[in-house]
């Protein structure tokens, strides 16, 4: 069973809901709209949508949203935040079976790379089949993590204490993150696995998936992506 199937439960989701300020979500939505030229009334597919922060904001701005996620807890929160989104409980590997079509697909929140290489490749092909334009947010791109490999990180957000011990598996190009979430006497210990690609390799994967034009940015200000950028934002068009 994939690691993410039972990772995103109440403690983990509560932490991330508290860790991301509304200003960050607004900046990411502004980037998406500026970079794609999408106008209100267009259709957007958000996968995986998590607790729905991007879908909710896009719906508020007049777009038609479908959000898919495997976490029942996250979707319950999302449904409580907006009734204007078509929320669907689904694994991202099942995207093709839903027969969805949209003007834009988004994969935000560093949610790419959860699968093995073959499945990551299929996921990109499924996104390309569903929408002519894709915006993908990838914080585990090699140029972001390898210059300064992360060690152990401690944070608190949403009333949840989080400790993340990071290990890089060089033979498989994977980042293994041992998470401990604590809220009062409740504790969740889970390991996240993210495959690490260079920006060039991801661009080749997107081209193979059917995208003809791939733009790379280093942040929501549309600055140049370069070695040491803390994230990669991709805009890909068929």
GINOR-V868251 format. One record per residue. N is the residue number from 0. RES is the residue in one small letter. PHI is phi in whole degrees, -180 to 180 (* if undefined). PSI is psi in whole degrees, 0 to 359 (999 if undefined). NEAR is the number of other ideal C-beta (glycine too) atoms within 8 Angstrom. Layout:
BEGIN
n	res	phi	psi	near
N	RES	PHI	PSI	NEAR
N	RES	PHI	PSI	NEAR
END
This chain:
BEGIN
n	res	phi	psi	near
0	x	*	130	4
1	x	-57	146	7
2	x	-58	325	10
3	x	-76	351	9
4	x	-59	319	8
5	x	-122	19	7
6	x	-79	316	9
7	x	-88	73	12
8	x	-103	191	10
9	x	-58	314	6
10	x	-65	312	13
11	x	-62	314	13
12	x	-66	321	15
13	x	-63	319	12
14	x	-59	309	14
15	x	-70	329	13
16	x	-64	326	11
17	x	-83	338	10
18	x	-81	338	8
19	x	-104	113	8
20	x	-73	154	5
21	x	-56	329	5
22	x	-64	326	6
23	x	-68	317	8
24	x	-61	316	12
25	x	-61	319	9
26	x	-66	322	9
27	x	-68	320	12
28	x	-67	318	12
29	x	-58	317	9
30	x	-61	312	14
31	x	-57	313	14
32	x	-72	320	10
33	x	-66	319	8
34	x	-76	333	12
35	x	-104	341	10
36	x	71	21	6
37	x	-72	138	11
38	x	-107	151	5
39	x	-52	143	6
40	x	102	344	6
41	x	-76	163	11
42	x	-100	141	11
43	x	-133	136	16
44	x	-108	122	15
45	x	-112	110	16
46	x	-147	125	13
47	x	-75	145	11
48	x	-93	348	15
49	x	58	225	14
50	x	-83	4	11
51	x	91	16	17
52	x	-62	322	10
53	x	-74	317	15
54	x	-62	316	16
55	x	-62	316	12
56	x	-68	320	11
57	x	-66	320	13
58	x	-63	320	13
59	x	-62	330	8
60	x	-90	6	9
61	x	102	16	6
62	x	-99	160	12
63	x	-102	118	8
64	x	-114	143	14
65	x	-124	125	13
66	x	-118	127	15
67	x	-115	136	14
68	x	-158	156	16
69	x	-91	348	10
70	x	-90	112	10
71	x	-64	324	6
72	x	-66	316	10
73	x	-63	318	14
74	x	-68	326	14
75	x	-61	318	8
76	x	-64	316	12
77	x	-61	316	18
78	x	-62	327	9
79	x	-73	342	5
80	x	-89	331	8
81	x	-159	136	11
82	x	-100	6	4
83	x	-95	9	6
84	x	-119	141	13
85	x	-83	93	6
86	x	-84	133	12
87	x	-133	129	9
88	x	-82	112	8
89	x	-163	151	10
90	x	-81	140	7
91	x	-62	338	13
92	x	-72	347	8
93	x	-99	12	8
94	x	-53	316	14
95	x	-63	331	8
96	x	-72	345	5
97	x	-85	348	9
98	x	59	35	5
99	x	-84	147	8
100	x	-136	136	6
101	x	-147	166	12
102	x	-77	331	9
103	x	-145	140	16
104	x	-114	140	14
105	x	-126	142	13
106	x	-133	92	12
107	x	-109	179	11
108	x	70	29	8
109	x	56	45	10
110	x	-102	9	10
111	x	-96	147	11
112	x	98	8	10
113	x	-71	339	12
114	x	-101	174	12
115	x	-74	173	6
116	x	-60	315	7
117	x	-61	319	7
118	x	-73	324	9
119	x	-60	319	14
120	x	-64	316	11
121	x	-64	320	9
122	x	-60	316	13
123	x	-63	321	12
124	x	-65	322	11
125	x	-65	320	10
126	x	-64	318	15
127	x	-64	325	14
128	x	-71	331	7
129	x	-85	330	12
130	x	-150	143	12
131	x	-74	343	6
132	x	-132	140	13
133	x	-131	137	16
134	x	-116	124	17
135	x	-126	132	11
136	x	-111	119	15
137	x	-133	102	14
138	x	-86	345	10
139	x	-99	24	12
140	x	-64	146	15
141	x	-58	320	10
142	x	-67	343	13
143	x	-90	322	13
144	x	-100	331	13
145	x	-76	328	9
146	x	-62	329	7
147	x	-138	78	6
148	x	-55	130	7
149	x	-72	146	7
150	x	-102	237	6
151	x	-101	131	7
152	x	-121	137	9
153	x	-123	133	8
154	x	-148	163	9
155	x	-133	135	7
156	x	-160	143	10
157	x	63	23	9
158	x	82	8	7
159	x	-117	132	13
160	x	-90	135	9
161	x	-127	134	14
162	x	-124	128	9
163	x	-124	118	13
164	x	-102	114	8
165	x	-98	137	12
166	x	-136	134	8
167	x	-102	122	11
168	x	-91	96	9
169	x	-67	329	5
170	x	-72	333	4
171	x	-113	1	6
172	x	52	57	9
173	x	-131	143	10
174	x	-100	120	13
175	x	-105	122	11
176	x	-122	114	12
177	x	-89	108	10
178	x	-96	141	13
179	x	-127	119	10
180	x	-110	133	14
181	x	-133	131	11
182	x	-135	107	9
183	x	63	237	4
184	x	-95	3	3
185	x	-93	136	7
186	x	-137	139	8
187	x	-125	127	11
188	x	-118	122	7
189	x	-148	154	11
190	x	-113	127	8
191	x	-98	139	11
192	x	-123	121	10
193	x	-127	128	11
194	x	-77	141	14
195	x	-108	123	13
196	x	-120	151	12
197	x	-74	163	8
198	x	-62	321	12
199	x	-66	319	6
200	x	-65	318	8
201	x	-64	321	13
202	x	-61	319	11
203	x	-66	321	8
204	x	-64	320	12
205	x	-67	320	14
206	x	-64	316	9
207	x	-64	331	9
208	x	-74	344	11
209	x	123	1	8
210	x	-87	130	12
211	x	-92	333	6
212	x	-125	124	6
213	x	-128	120	11
214	x	-111	139	8
215	x	-118	132	10
216	x	-129	153	15
217	x	-91	347	12
218	x	-174	182	10
219	x	-69	347	9
220	x	-81	4	5
221	x	64	27	8
222	x	-71	164	8
223	x	-66	135	5
224	x	-78	132	11
225	x	-152	172	7
226	x	-57	126	5
227	x	98	349	8
228	x	-57	141	13
229	x	-83	353	7
230	x	-160	165	12
231	x	-122	125	16
232	x	-111	122	16
233	x	-111	134	16
234	x	-117	116	12
235	x	-121	137	14
236	x	-128	140	10
237	x	-72	999	8
END
